[in-house]
């Protein structure tokens, strides 16, 4: 399998988790997923009152400069850890 197929399979595994990962784990998943699929964050930072949006934006933004392939690999590794931590 290629990296993109592995990445897509990992994204499907996340949807199948029976327990909800922690907020920090979800933010890491979000940031890595966005970096892998969109690339560097070029959007404007959400307002002060949008806490959820702000945390998501910051997690994605801290990965600026990471290649899409590296983001995919890191995402797959994180998903594998979560699948082991939260078995079905």
PDB file with SEQRES, HELIX, SHEET and CRYST1 records, atoms N, CA, C and O in Angstrom:
SEQRES   1 A   88  UNK UNK UNK UNK UNK UNK UNK UNK UNK UNK UNK UNK UNK          
SEQRES   2 A   88  UNK UNK UNK UNK UNK UNK UNK UNK UNK UNK UNK UNK UNK          
SEQRES   3 A   88  UNK UNK UNK UNK UNK UNK UNK UNK UNK UNK UNK UNK UNK          
SEQRES   4 A   88  UNK UNK UNK UNK UNK UNK UNK UNK UNK UNK UNK UNK UNK          
SEQRES   5 A   88  UNK UNK UNK UNK UNK UNK UNK UNK UNK UNK UNK UNK UNK          
SEQRES   6 A   88  UNK UNK UNK UNK UNK UNK UNK UNK UNK UNK UNK UNK UNK          
SEQRES   7 A   88  UNK UNK UNK UNK UNK UNK UNK UNK UNK UNK                      
HELIX    1 AA1 UNK A    3  UNK A   15  1                                  13    
HELIX    2 AA2 UNK A   23  UNK A   37  1                                  15    
HELIX    3 AA3 UNK A   51  UNK A   61  1                                  11    
HELIX    4 AA4 UNK A   68  UNK A   85  1                                  18    
CRYST1    1.000    1.000    1.000  90.00  90.00  90.00 P 1           1          
ATOM      1  N   UNK A   1       0.834  -1.192   0.000  1.00  0.00           N  
ATOM      2  CA  UNK A   1       0.000   0.000   0.000  1.00  0.00           C  
ATOM      3  C   UNK A   1       0.874   1.250   0.000  1.00  0.00           C  
ATOM      4  O   UNK A   1       1.948   1.260   0.603  1.00  0.00           O  
ATOM      5  N   UNK A   2       0.423   2.285  -0.664  1.00  0.00           N  
ATOM      6  CA  UNK A   2       1.129   3.551  -0.654  1.00  0.00           C  
ATOM      7  C   UNK A   2       0.769   4.352   0.584  1.00  0.00           C  
ATOM      8  O   UNK A   2      -0.142   3.990   1.328  1.00  0.00           O  
ATOM      9  N   UNK A   3       1.480   5.428   0.797  1.00  0.00           N  
ATOM     10  CA  UNK A   3       1.261   6.250   1.987  1.00  0.00           C  
ATOM     11  C   UNK A   3      -0.151   6.835   1.998  1.00  0.00           C  
ATOM     12  O   UNK A   3      -0.769   6.938   3.057  1.00  0.00           O  
ATOM     13  N   UNK A   4      -0.668   7.220   0.820  1.00  0.00           N  
ATOM     14  CA  UNK A   4      -2.012   7.802   0.788  1.00  0.00           C  
ATOM     15  C   UNK A   4      -3.080   6.771   1.128  1.00  0.00           C  
ATOM     16  O   UNK A   4      -4.059   7.093   1.802  1.00  0.00           O  
ATOM     17  N   UNK A   5      -2.901   5.530   0.665  1.00  0.00           N  
ATOM     18  CA  UNK A   5      -3.863   4.480   1.010  1.00  0.00           C  
ATOM     19  C   UNK A   5      -3.801   4.183   2.510  1.00  0.00           C  
ATOM     20  O   UNK A   5      -4.834   4.000   3.153  1.00  0.00           O  
ATOM     21  N   UNK A   6      -2.585   4.137   3.064  1.00  0.00           N  
ATOM     22  CA  UNK A   6      -2.432   3.920   4.510  1.00  0.00           C  
ATOM     23  C   UNK A   6      -3.075   5.062   5.296  1.00  0.00           C  
ATOM     24  O   UNK A   6      -3.719   4.837   6.321  1.00  0.00           O  
ATOM     25  N   UNK A   7      -2.894   6.285   4.808  1.00  0.00           N  
ATOM     26  CA  UNK A   7      -3.476   7.465   5.457  1.00  0.00           C  
ATOM     27  C   UNK A   7      -5.003   7.379   5.449  1.00  0.00           C  
ATOM     28  O   UNK A   7      -5.647   7.611   6.473  1.00  0.00           O  
ATOM     29  N   UNK A   8      -5.574   7.048   4.302  1.00  0.00           N  
ATOM     30  CA  UNK A   8      -7.035   6.934   4.202  1.00  0.00           C  
ATOM     31  C   UNK A   8      -7.567   5.810   5.083  1.00  0.00           C  
ATOM     32  O   UNK A   8      -8.635   5.937   5.682  1.00  0.00           O  
ATOM     33  N   UNK A   9      -6.823   4.710   5.160  1.00  0.00           N  
ATOM     34  CA  UNK A   9      -7.230   3.599   6.032  1.00  0.00           C  
ATOM     35  C   UNK A   9      -7.178   4.034   7.494  1.00  0.00           C  
ATOM     36  O   UNK A   9      -8.046   3.667   8.286  1.00  0.00           O  
ATOM     37  N   UNK A  10      -6.162   4.816   7.848  1.00  0.00           N  
ATOM     38  CA  UNK A  10      -6.052   5.313   9.229  1.00  0.00           C  
ATOM     39  C   UNK A  10      -7.211   6.249   9.551  1.00  0.00           C  
ATOM     40  O   UNK A  10      -7.755   6.203  10.654  1.00  0.00           O  
ATOM     41  N   UNK A  11      -7.595   7.100   8.596  1.00  0.00           N  
ATOM     42  CA  UNK A  11      -8.722   8.013   8.800  1.00  0.00           C  
ATOM     43  C   UNK A  11     -10.011   7.215   9.044  1.00  0.00           C  
ATOM     44  O   UNK A  11     -10.841   7.611   9.863  1.00  0.00           O  
ATOM     45  N   UNK A  12     -10.173   6.101   8.339  1.00  0.00           N  
ATOM     46  CA  UNK A  12     -11.345   5.246   8.548  1.00  0.00           C  
ATOM     47  C   UNK A  12     -11.297   4.583   9.922  1.00  0.00           C  
ATOM     48  O   UNK A  12     -12.333   4.413  10.566  1.00  0.00           O  
ATOM     49  N   UNK A  13     -10.095   4.208  10.374  1.00  0.00           N  
ATOM     50  CA  UNK A  13      -9.957   3.588  11.701  1.00  0.00           C  
ATOM     51  C   UNK A  13     -10.381   4.547  12.802  1.00  0.00           C  
ATOM     52  O   UNK A  13     -10.989   4.134  13.789  1.00  0.00           O  
ATOM     53  N   UNK A  14     -10.062   5.823  12.635  1.00  0.00           N  
ATOM     54  CA  UNK A  14     -10.426   6.824  13.648  1.00  0.00           C  
ATOM     55  C   UNK A  14     -11.944   6.878  13.798  1.00  0.00           C  
ATOM     56  O   UNK A  14     -12.466   6.961  14.910  1.00  0.00           O  
ATOM     57  N   UNK A  15     -12.639   6.830  12.675  1.00  0.00           N  
ATOM     58  CA  UNK A  15     -14.108   6.883  12.702  1.00  0.00           C  
ATOM     59  C   UNK A  15     -14.695   5.664  13.394  1.00  0.00           C  
ATOM     60  O   UNK A  15     -15.817   5.722  13.897  1.00  0.00           O  
ATOM     61  N   UNK A  16     -13.951   4.555  13.427  1.00  0.00           N  
ATOM     62  CA  UNK A  16     -14.456   3.305  13.996  1.00  0.00           C  
ATOM     63  C   UNK A  16     -14.087   3.129  15.474  1.00  0.00           C  
ATOM     64  O   UNK A  16     -14.474   2.133  16.085  1.00  0.00           O  
ATOM     65  N   UNK A  17     -13.344   4.081  16.058  1.00  0.00           N  
ATOM     66  CA  UNK A  17     -12.984   3.953  17.480  1.00  0.00           C  
ATOM     67  C   UNK A  17     -14.260   3.908  18.321  1.00  0.00           C  
ATOM     68  O   UNK A  17     -15.202   4.662  18.078  1.00  0.00           O  
ATOM     69  N   UNK A  18     -14.277   3.018  19.307  1.00  0.00           N  
ATOM     70  CA  UNK A  18     -15.468   2.897  20.141  1.00  0.00           C  
ATOM     71  C   UNK A  18     -15.444   3.861  21.317  1.00  0.00           C  
ATOM     72  O   UNK A  18     -16.497   4.199  21.858  1.00  0.00           O  
ATOM     73  N   UNK A  19     -14.253   4.310  21.722  1.00  0.00           N  
ATOM     74  CA  UNK A  19     -14.131   5.289  22.800  1.00  0.00           C  
ATOM     75  C   UNK A  19     -13.580   6.579  22.229  1.00  0.00           C  
ATOM     76  O   UNK A  19     -12.780   6.568  21.294  1.00  0.00           O  
ATOM     77  N   UNK A  20     -14.015   7.683  22.797  1.00  0.00           N  
ATOM     78  CA  UNK A  20     -13.582   9.001  22.333  1.00  0.00           C  
ATOM     79  C   UNK A  20     -12.184   9.299  22.868  1.00  0.00           C  
ATOM     80  O   UNK A  20     -11.956   9.234  24.076  1.00  0.00           O  
ATOM     81  N   UNK A  21     -11.250   9.625  21.979  1.00  0.00           N  
ATOM     82  CA  UNK A  21      -9.912  10.027  22.445  1.00  0.00           C  
ATOM     83  C   UNK A  21      -9.987  11.324  23.247  1.00  0.00           C  
ATOM     84  O   UNK A  21     -10.996  12.028  23.207  1.00  0.00           O  
ATOM     85  N   UNK A  22      -8.922  11.633  23.970  1.00  0.00           N  
ATOM     86  CA  UNK A  22      -8.882  12.869  24.753  1.00  0.00           C  
ATOM     87  C   UNK A  22      -8.911  14.072  23.822  1.00  0.00           C  
ATOM     88  O   UNK A  22      -8.664  13.950  22.622  1.00  0.00           O  
ATOM     89  N   UNK A  23      -9.218  15.237  24.388  1.00  0.00           N  
ATOM     90  CA  UNK A  23      -9.256  16.460  23.590  1.00  0.00           C  
ATOM     91  C   UNK A  23      -7.902  16.725  22.926  1.00  0.00           C  
ATOM     92  O   UNK A  23      -7.848  17.122  21.762  1.00  0.00           O  
ATOM     93  N   UNK A  24      -6.813  16.507  23.663  1.00  0.00           N  
ATOM     94  CA  UNK A  24      -5.473  16.734  23.114  1.00  0.00           C  
ATOM     95  C   UNK A  24      -5.201  15.780  21.949  1.00  0.00           C  
ATOM     96  O   UNK A  24      -4.624  16.178  20.937  1.00  0.00           O  
ATOM     97  N   UNK A  25      -5.616  14.528  22.093  1.00  0.00           N  
ATOM     98  CA  UNK A  25      -5.432  13.555  21.013  1.00  0.00           C  
ATOM     99  C   UNK A  25      -6.252  13.955  19.785  1.00  0.00           C  
ATOM    100  O   UNK A  25      -5.787  13.835  18.651  1.00  0.00           O  
ATOM    101  N   UNK A  26      -7.472  14.430  20.023  1.00  0.00           N  
ATOM    102  CA  UNK A  26      -8.315  14.858  18.907  1.00  0.00           C  
ATOM    103  C   UNK A  26      -7.711  16.067  18.199  1.00  0.00           C  
ATOM    104  O   UNK A  26      -7.752  16.157  16.972  1.00  0.00           O  
ATOM    105  N   UNK A  27      -7.151  16.995  18.970  1.00  0.00           N  
ATOM    106  CA  UNK A  27      -6.509  18.162  18.372  1.00  0.00           C  
ATOM    107  C   UNK A  27      -5.301  17.752  17.538  1.00  0.00           C  
ATOM    108  O   UNK A  27      -5.074  18.296  16.457  1.00  0.00           O  
ATOM    109  N   UNK A  28      -4.527  16.790  18.041  1.00  0.00           N  
ATOM    110  CA  UNK A  28      -3.375  16.303  17.275  1.00  0.00           C  
ATOM    111  C   UNK A  28      -3.833  15.629  15.982  1.00  0.00           C  
ATOM    112  O   UNK A  28      -3.230  15.827  14.927  1.00  0.00           O  
ATOM    113  N   UNK A  29      -4.892  14.840  16.065  1.00  0.00           N  
ATOM    114  CA  UNK A  29      -5.442  14.208  14.861  1.00  0.00           C  
ATOM    115  C   UNK A  29      -5.866  15.279  13.858  1.00  0.00           C  
ATOM    116  O   UNK A  29      -5.562  15.183  12.669  1.00  0.00           O  
ATOM    117  N   UNK A  30      -6.558  16.283  14.343  1.00  0.00           N  
ATOM    118  CA  UNK A  30      -7.038  17.358  13.476  1.00  0.00           C  
ATOM    119  C   UNK A  30      -5.876  18.079  12.793  1.00  0.00           C  
ATOM    120  O   UNK A  30      -5.877  18.251  11.575  1.00  0.00           O  
ATOM    121  N   UNK A  31      -4.886  18.499  13.583  1.00  0.00           N  
ATOM    122  CA  UNK A  31      -3.759  19.241  13.040  1.00  0.00           C  
ATOM    123  C   UNK A  31      -2.993  18.451  11.996  1.00  0.00           C  
ATOM    124  O   UNK A  31      -2.639  18.977  10.941  1.00  0.00           O  
ATOM    125  N   UNK A  32      -2.740  17.190  12.296  1.00  0.00           N  
ATOM    126  CA  UNK A  32      -2.010  16.346  11.344  1.00  0.00           C  
ATOM    127  C   UNK A  32      -2.835  16.081  10.085  1.00  0.00           C  
ATOM    128  O   UNK A  32      -2.304  16.087   8.975  1.00  0.00           O  
ATOM    129  N   UNK A  33      -4.140  15.847  10.268  1.00  0.00           N  
ATOM    130  CA  UNK A  33      -5.009  15.590   9.123  1.00  0.00           C  
ATOM    131  C   UNK A  33      -5.042  16.803   8.198  1.00  0.00           C  
ATOM    132  O   UNK A  33      -4.906  16.660   6.983  1.00  0.00           O  
ATOM    133  N   UNK A  34      -5.220  17.988   8.762  1.00  0.00           N  
ATOM    134  CA  UNK A  34      -5.272  19.205   7.958  1.00  0.00           C  
ATOM    135  C   UNK A  34      -3.943  19.448   7.246  1.00  0.00           C  
ATOM    136  O   UNK A  34      -3.928  19.820   6.073  1.00  0.00           O  
ATOM    137  N   UNK A  35      -2.822  19.237   7.952  1.00  0.00           N  
ATOM    138  CA  UNK A  35      -1.518  19.443   7.338  1.00  0.00           C  
ATOM    139  C   UNK A  35      -1.305  18.455   6.193  1.00  0.00           C  
ATOM    140  O   UNK A  35      -0.724  18.799   5.163  1.00  0.00           O  
ATOM    141  N   UNK A  36      -1.781  17.220   6.384  1.00  0.00           N  
ATOM    142  CA  UNK A  36      -1.612  16.187   5.363  1.00  0.00           C  
ATOM    143  C   UNK A  36      -2.507  16.429   4.150  1.00  0.00           C  
ATOM    144  O   UNK A  36      -2.125  16.104   3.026  1.00  0.00           O  
ATOM    145  N   UNK A  37      -3.683  16.991   4.366  1.00  0.00           N  
ATOM    146  CA  UNK A  37      -4.629  17.131   3.260  1.00  0.00           C  
ATOM    147  C   UNK A  37      -4.620  18.513   2.621  1.00  0.00           C  
ATOM    148  O   UNK A  37      -4.862  18.639   1.421  1.00  0.00           O  
ATOM    149  N   UNK A  38      -4.341  19.561   3.413  1.00  0.00           N  
ATOM    150  CA  UNK A  38      -4.404  20.931   2.910  1.00  0.00           C  
ATOM    151  C   UNK A  38      -3.012  21.544   2.782  1.00  0.00           C  
ATOM    152  O   UNK A  38      -2.742  22.293   1.843  1.00  0.00           O  
ATOM    153  N   UNK A  39      -2.135  21.226   3.726  1.00  0.00           N  
ATOM    154  CA  UNK A  39      -0.806  21.846   3.762  1.00  0.00           C  
ATOM    155  C   UNK A  39      -0.778  22.907   4.846  1.00  0.00           C  
ATOM    156  O   UNK A  39      -1.569  22.862   5.788  1.00  0.00           O  
ATOM    157  N   UNK A  40       0.129  23.858   4.712  1.00  0.00           N  
ATOM    158  CA  UNK A  40       0.289  24.892   5.731  1.00  0.00           C  
ATOM    159  C   UNK A  40      -0.999  25.679   5.937  1.00  0.00           C  
ATOM    160  O   UNK A  40      -1.751  25.934   4.997  1.00  0.00           O  
ATOM    161  N   UNK A  41      -1.231  26.054   7.186  1.00  0.00           N  
ATOM    162  CA  UNK A  41      -2.396  26.833   7.563  1.00  0.00           C  
ATOM    163  C   UNK A  41      -2.217  28.265   7.073  1.00  0.00           C  
ATOM    164  O   UNK A  41      -1.330  28.982   7.535  1.00  0.00           O  
ATOM    165  N   UNK A  42      -3.056  28.671   6.146  1.00  0.00           N  
ATOM    166  CA  UNK A  42      -3.015  30.041   5.615  1.00  0.00           C  
ATOM    167  C   UNK A  42      -4.265  30.819   6.002  1.00  0.00           C  
ATOM    168  O   UNK A  42      -4.485  31.924   5.505  1.00  0.00           O  
ATOM    169  N   UNK A  43      -5.086  30.256   6.886  1.00  0.00           N  
ATOM    170  CA  UNK A  43      -6.320  30.918   7.293  1.00  0.00           C  
ATOM    171  C   UNK A  43      -6.039  31.892   8.423  1.00  0.00           C  
ATOM    172  O   UNK A  43      -5.009  31.800   9.091  1.00  0.00           O  
ATOM    173  N   UNK A  44      -6.952  32.822   8.634  1.00  0.00           N  
ATOM    174  CA  UNK A  44      -6.773  33.774   9.727  1.00  0.00           C  
ATOM    175  C   UNK A  44      -7.204  33.128  11.036  1.00  0.00           C  
ATOM    176  O   UNK A  44      -8.085  32.269  11.061  1.00  0.00           O  
ATOM    177  N   UNK A  45      -6.568  33.555  12.122  1.00  0.00           N  
ATOM    178  CA  UNK A  45      -6.838  32.981  13.435  1.00  0.00           C  
ATOM    179  C   UNK A  45      -8.251  33.341  13.878  1.00  0.00           C  
ATOM    180  O   UNK A  45      -8.675  34.489  13.747  1.00  0.00           O  
ATOM    181  N   UNK A  46      -8.988  32.347  14.409  1.00  0.00           N  
ATOM    182  CA  UNK A  46     -10.349  32.620  14.890  1.00  0.00           C  
ATOM    183  C   UNK A  46     -10.335  33.627  16.046  1.00  0.00           C  
ATOM    184  O   UNK A  46      -9.316  33.832  16.706  1.00  0.00           O  
ATOM    185  N   UNK A  47     -11.476  34.235  16.262  1.00  0.00           N  
ATOM    186  CA  UNK A  47     -11.618  35.229  17.317  1.00  0.00           C  
ATOM    187  C   UNK A  47     -11.450  34.646  18.709  1.00  0.00           C  
ATOM    188  O   UNK A  47     -11.482  33.431  18.899  1.00  0.00           O  
ATOM    189  N   UNK A  48     -11.271  35.527  19.669  1.00  0.00           N  
ATOM    190  CA  UNK A  48     -11.001  35.145  21.054  1.00  0.00           C  
ATOM    191  C   UNK A  48     -12.135  34.303  21.648  1.00  0.00           C  
ATOM    192  O   UNK A  48     -11.885  33.446  22.496  1.00  0.00           O  
ATOM    193  N   UNK A  49     -13.354  34.535  21.220  1.00  0.00           N  
ATOM    194  CA  UNK A  49     -14.489  33.820  21.802  1.00  0.00           C  
ATOM    195  C   UNK A  49     -14.699  32.432  21.206  1.00  0.00           C  
ATOM    196  O   UNK A  49     -15.441  31.625  21.765  1.00  0.00           O  
ATOM    197  N   UNK A  50     -14.058  32.150  20.088  1.00  0.00           N  
ATOM    198  CA  UNK A  50     -14.160  30.835  19.434  1.00  0.00           C  
ATOM    199  C   UNK A  50     -13.021  29.949  19.944  1.00  0.00           C  
ATOM    200  O   UNK A  50     -12.029  29.734  19.247  1.00  0.00           O  
ATOM    201  N   UNK A  51     -13.177  29.438  21.169  1.00  0.00           N  
ATOM    202  CA  UNK A  51     -12.103  28.660  21.787  1.00  0.00           C  
ATOM    203  C   UNK A  51     -11.799  27.378  21.019  1.00  0.00           C  
ATOM    204  O   UNK A  51     -10.635  27.058  20.780  1.00  0.00           O  
ATOM    205  N   UNK A  52     -12.829  26.651  20.635  1.00  0.00           N  
ATOM    206  CA  UNK A  52     -12.627  25.400  19.913  1.00  0.00           C  
ATOM    207  C   UNK A  52     -11.890  25.661  18.599  1.00  0.00           C  
ATOM    208  O   UNK A  52     -10.928  24.966  18.273  1.00  0.00           O  
ATOM    209  N   UNK A  53     -12.343  26.657  17.855  1.00  0.00           N  
ATOM    210  CA  UNK A  53     -11.698  27.008  16.596  1.00  0.00           C  
ATOM    211  C   UNK A  53     -10.263  27.463  16.803  1.00  0.00           C  
ATOM    212  O   UNK A  53      -9.386  27.153  15.997  1.00  0.00           O  
ATOM    213  N   UNK A  54     -10.023  28.200  17.885  1.00  0.00           N  
ATOM    214  CA  UNK A  54      -8.683  28.702  18.181  1.00  0.00           C  
ATOM    215  C   UNK A  54      -7.722  27.548  18.458  1.00  0.00           C  
ATOM    216  O   UNK A  54      -6.606  27.523  17.940  1.00  0.00           O  
ATOM    217  N   UNK A  55      -8.162  26.595  19.277  1.00  0.00           N  
ATOM    218  CA  UNK A  55      -7.301  25.448  19.596  1.00  0.00           C  
ATOM    219  C   UNK A  55      -7.008  24.616  18.351  1.00  0.00           C  
ATOM    220  O   UNK A  55      -5.879  24.167  18.156  1.00  0.00           O  
ATOM    221  N   UNK A  56      -8.009  24.410  17.517  1.00  0.00           N  
ATOM    222  CA  UNK A  56      -7.808  23.649  16.285  1.00  0.00           C  
ATOM    223  C   UNK A  56      -6.842  24.389  15.358  1.00  0.00           C  
ATOM    224  O   UNK A  56      -5.941  23.785  14.776  1.00  0.00           O  
ATOM    225  N   UNK A  57      -7.040  25.708  15.228  1.00  0.00           N  
ATOM    226  CA  UNK A  57      -6.180  26.518  14.369  1.00  0.00           C  
ATOM    227  C   UNK A  57      -4.732  26.460  14.855  1.00  0.00           C  
ATOM    228  O   UNK A  57      -3.810  26.278  14.060  1.00  0.00           O  
ATOM    229  N   UNK A  58      -4.539  26.617  16.170  1.00  0.00           N  
ATOM    230  CA  UNK A  58      -3.181  26.612  16.732  1.00  0.00           C  
ATOM    231  C   UNK A  58      -2.498  25.268  16.527  1.00  0.00           C  
ATOM    232  O   UNK A  58      -1.309  25.217  16.214  1.00  0.00           O  
ATOM    233  N   UNK A  59      -3.247  24.169  16.703  1.00  0.00           N  
ATOM    234  CA  UNK A  59      -2.649  22.842  16.542  1.00  0.00           C  
ATOM    235  C   UNK A  59      -2.237  22.612  15.094  1.00  0.00           C  
ATOM    236  O   UNK A  59      -1.185  22.028  14.833  1.00  0.00           O  
ATOM    237  N   UNK A  60      -3.046  23.059  14.166  1.00  0.00           N  
ATOM    238  CA  UNK A  60      -2.695  22.933  12.756  1.00  0.00           C  
ATOM    239  C   UNK A  60      -1.525  23.863  12.429  1.00  0.00           C  
ATOM    240  O   UNK A  60      -0.594  23.467  11.729  1.00  0.00           O  
ATOM    241  N   UNK A  61      -1.571  25.079  12.927  1.00  0.00           N  
ATOM    242  CA  UNK A  61      -0.555  26.082  12.598  1.00  0.00           C  
ATOM    243  C   UNK A  61       0.840  25.695  13.100  1.00  0.00           C  
ATOM    244  O   UNK A  61       1.839  26.048  12.474  1.00  0.00           O  
ATOM    245  N   UNK A  62       0.915  24.978  14.216  1.00  0.00           N  
ATOM    246  CA  UNK A  62       2.226  24.605  14.752  1.00  0.00           C  
ATOM    247  C   UNK A  62       2.933  23.564  13.869  1.00  0.00           C  
ATOM    248  O   UNK A  62       4.110  23.270  14.079  1.00  0.00           O  
ATOM    249  N   UNK A  63       2.228  23.019  12.902  1.00  0.00           N  
ATOM    250  CA  UNK A  63       2.820  22.046  11.981  1.00  0.00           C  
ATOM    251  C   UNK A  63       3.275  22.692  10.675  1.00  0.00           C  
ATOM    252  O   UNK A  63       3.655  21.997   9.733  1.00  0.00           O  
ATOM    253  N   UNK A  64       3.235  24.018  10.621  1.00  0.00           N  
ATOM    254  CA  UNK A  64       3.634  24.755   9.419  1.00  0.00           C  
ATOM    255  C   UNK A  64       5.038  24.336   8.993  1.00  0.00           C  
ATOM    256  O   UNK A  64       5.952  24.264   9.815  1.00  0.00           O  
ATOM    257  N   UNK A  65       5.196  24.063   7.706  1.00  0.00           N  
ATOM    258  CA  UNK A  65       6.483  23.648   7.177  1.00  0.00           C  
ATOM    259  C   UNK A  65       6.653  22.137   7.100  1.00  0.00           C  
ATOM    260  O   UNK A  65       7.560  21.651   6.423  1.00  0.00           O  
ATOM    261  N   UNK A  66       5.795  21.391   7.782  1.00  0.00           N  
ATOM    262  CA  UNK A  66       5.850  19.925   7.733  1.00  0.00           C  
ATOM    263  C   UNK A  66       5.311  19.480   6.375  1.00  0.00           C  
ATOM    264  O   UNK A  66       4.271  19.963   5.927  1.00  0.00           O  
ATOM    265  N   UNK A  67       6.009  18.571   5.730  1.00  0.00           N  
ATOM    266  CA  UNK A  67       5.548  18.097   4.424  1.00  0.00           C  
ATOM    267  C   UNK A  67       4.267  17.271   4.590  1.00  0.00           C  
ATOM    268  O   UNK A  67       3.992  16.721   5.657  1.00  0.00           O  
ATOM    269  N   UNK A  68       3.511  17.204   3.523  1.00  0.00           N  
ATOM    270  CA  UNK A  68       2.266  16.428   3.563  1.00  0.00           C  
ATOM    271  C   UNK A  68       2.563  14.965   3.863  1.00  0.00           C  
ATOM    272  O   UNK A  68       1.824  14.316   4.604  1.00  0.00           O  
ATOM    273  N   UNK A  69       3.649  14.444   3.286  1.00  0.00           N  
ATOM    274  CA  UNK A  69       4.001  13.040   3.515  1.00  0.00           C  
ATOM    275  C   UNK A  69       4.376  12.798   4.983  1.00  0.00           C  
ATOM    276  O   UNK A  69       3.957  11.802   5.574  1.00  0.00           O  
ATOM    277  N   UNK A  70       5.159  13.703   5.567  1.00  0.00           N  
ATOM    278  CA  UNK A  70       5.521  13.558   6.983  1.00  0.00           C  
ATOM    279  C   UNK A  70       4.282  13.655   7.873  1.00  0.00           C  
ATOM    280  O   UNK A  70       4.168  12.940   8.869  1.00  0.00           O  
ATOM    281  N   UNK A  71       3.358  14.542   7.507  1.00  0.00           N  
ATOM    282  CA  UNK A  71       2.117  14.677   8.273  1.00  0.00           C  
ATOM    283  C   UNK A  71       1.291  13.395   8.177  1.00  0.00           C  
ATOM    284  O   UNK A  71       0.695  12.965   9.164  1.00  0.00           O  
ATOM    285  N   UNK A  72       1.256  12.791   7.000  1.00  0.00           N  
ATOM    286  CA  UNK A  72       0.524  11.533   6.827  1.00  0.00           C  
ATOM    287  C   UNK A  72       1.139  10.436   7.689  1.00  0.00           C  
ATOM    288  O   UNK A  72       0.426   9.686   8.355  1.00  0.00           O  
ATOM    289  N   UNK A  73       2.475  10.349   7.672  1.00  0.00           N  
ATOM    290  CA  UNK A  73       3.158   9.331   8.475  1.00  0.00           C  
ATOM    291  C   UNK A  73       2.885   9.533   9.963  1.00  0.00           C  
ATOM    292  O   UNK A  73       2.612   8.569  10.678  1.00  0.00           O  
ATOM    293  N   UNK A  74       2.957  10.781  10.434  1.00  0.00           N  
ATOM    294  CA  UNK A  74       2.708  11.075  11.851  1.00  0.00           C  
ATOM    295  C   UNK A  74       1.256  10.770  12.218  1.00  0.00           C  
ATOM    296  O   UNK A  74       0.980  10.277  13.311  1.00  0.00           O  
ATOM    297  N   UNK A  75       0.333  11.062  11.305  1.00  0.00           N  
ATOM    298  CA  UNK A  75      -1.082  10.780  11.533  1.00  0.00           C  
ATOM    299  C   UNK A  75      -1.310   9.273  11.669  1.00  0.00           C  
ATOM    300  O   UNK A  75      -2.013   8.820  12.571  1.00  0.00           O  
ATOM    301  N   UNK A  76      -0.706   8.508  10.763  1.00  0.00           N  
ATOM    302  CA  UNK A  76      -0.851   7.044  10.795  1.00  0.00           C  
ATOM    303  C   UNK A  76      -0.297   6.492  12.111  1.00  0.00           C  
ATOM    304  O   UNK A  76      -0.919   5.629  12.731  1.00  0.00           O  
ATOM    305  N   UNK A  77       0.868   6.984  12.537  1.00  0.00           N  
ATOM    306  CA  UNK A  77       1.459   6.538  13.816  1.00  0.00           C  
ATOM    307  C   UNK A  77       0.536   6.857  14.985  1.00  0.00           C  
ATOM    308  O   UNK A  77       0.340   6.020  15.867  1.00  0.00           O  
ATOM    309  N   UNK A  78      -0.034   8.063  14.999  1.00  0.00           N  
ATOM    310  CA  UNK A  78      -0.929   8.456  16.086  1.00  0.00           C  
ATOM    311  C   UNK A  78      -2.179   7.577  16.090  1.00  0.00           C  
ATOM    312  O   UNK A  78      -2.629   7.145  17.151  1.00  0.00           O  
ATOM    313  N   UNK A  79      -2.734   7.312  14.921  1.00  0.00           N  
ATOM    314  CA  UNK A  79      -3.926   6.462  14.838  1.00  0.00           C  
ATOM    315  C   UNK A  79      -3.609   5.057  15.353  1.00  0.00           C  
ATOM    316  O   UNK A  79      -4.416   4.466  16.070  1.00  0.00           O  
ATOM    317  N   UNK A  80      -2.449   4.523  14.996  1.00  0.00           N  
ATOM    318  CA  UNK A  80      -2.068   3.191  15.483  1.00  0.00           C  
ATOM    319  C   UNK A  80      -1.993   3.173  17.008  1.00  0.00           C  
ATOM    320  O   UNK A  80      -2.419   2.204  17.636  1.00  0.00           O  
ATOM    321  N   UNK A  81      -1.457   4.229  17.602  1.00  0.00           N  
ATOM    322  CA  UNK A  81      -1.390   4.318  19.070  1.00  0.00           C  
ATOM    323  C   UNK A  81      -2.789   4.385  19.676  1.00  0.00           C  
ATOM    324  O   UNK A  81      -3.064   3.744  20.690  1.00  0.00           O  
ATOM    325  N   UNK A  82      -3.663   5.157  19.054  1.00  0.00           N  
ATOM    326  CA  UNK A  82      -5.024   5.289  19.582  1.00  0.00           C  
ATOM    327  C   UNK A  82      -5.813   4.002  19.449  1.00  0.00           C  
ATOM    328  O   UNK A  82      -6.593   3.657  20.337  1.00  0.00           O  
ATOM    329  N   UNK A  83      -5.620   3.289  18.351  1.00  0.00           N  
ATOM    330  CA  UNK A  83      -6.314   2.004  18.162  1.00  0.00           C  
ATOM    331  C   UNK A  83      -5.861   1.018  19.235  1.00  0.00           C  
ATOM    332  O   UNK A  83      -6.669   0.240  19.743  1.00  0.00           O  
ATOM    333  N   UNK A  84      -4.576   1.045  19.581  1.00  0.00           N  
ATOM    334  CA  UNK A  84      -4.064   0.162  20.642  1.00  0.00           C  
ATOM    335  C   UNK A  84      -4.577   0.614  22.006  1.00  0.00           C  
ATOM    336  O   UNK A  84      -4.854  -0.220  22.868  1.00  0.00           O  
ATOM    337  N   UNK A  85      -4.705   1.911  22.209  1.00  0.00           N  
ATOM    338  CA  UNK A  85      -5.133   2.459  23.495  1.00  0.00           C  
ATOM    339  C   UNK A  85      -6.648   2.299  23.703  1.00  0.00           C  
ATOM    340  O   UNK A  85      -7.103   2.067  24.823  1.00  0.00           O  
ATOM    341  N   UNK A  86      -7.412   2.424  22.631  1.00  0.00           N  
ATOM    342  CA  UNK A  86      -8.884   2.343  22.684  1.00  0.00           C  
ATOM    343  C   UNK A  86      -9.356   1.206  21.782  1.00  0.00           C  
ATOM    344  O   UNK A  86      -9.951   1.462  20.735  1.00  0.00           O  
ATOM    345  N   UNK A  87      -9.101  -0.051  22.168  1.00  0.00           N  
ATOM    346  CA  UNK A  87      -9.492  -1.170  21.295  1.00  0.00           C  
ATOM    347  C   UNK A  87     -11.004  -1.242  21.099  1.00  0.00           C  
ATOM    348  O   UNK A  87     -11.787  -0.830  21.955  1.00  0.00           O  
ATOM    349  N   UNK A  88     -11.380  -1.773  19.956  1.00  0.00           N  
ATOM    350  CA  UNK A  88     -12.809  -1.872  19.612  1.00  0.00           C  
ATOM    351  C   UNK A  88     -13.509  -2.915  20.463  1.00  0.00           C  
ATOM    352  O   UNK A  88     -14.711  -3.132  20.309  1.00  0.00           O  
TER     353      UNK A  88                                                      
END                                                                             
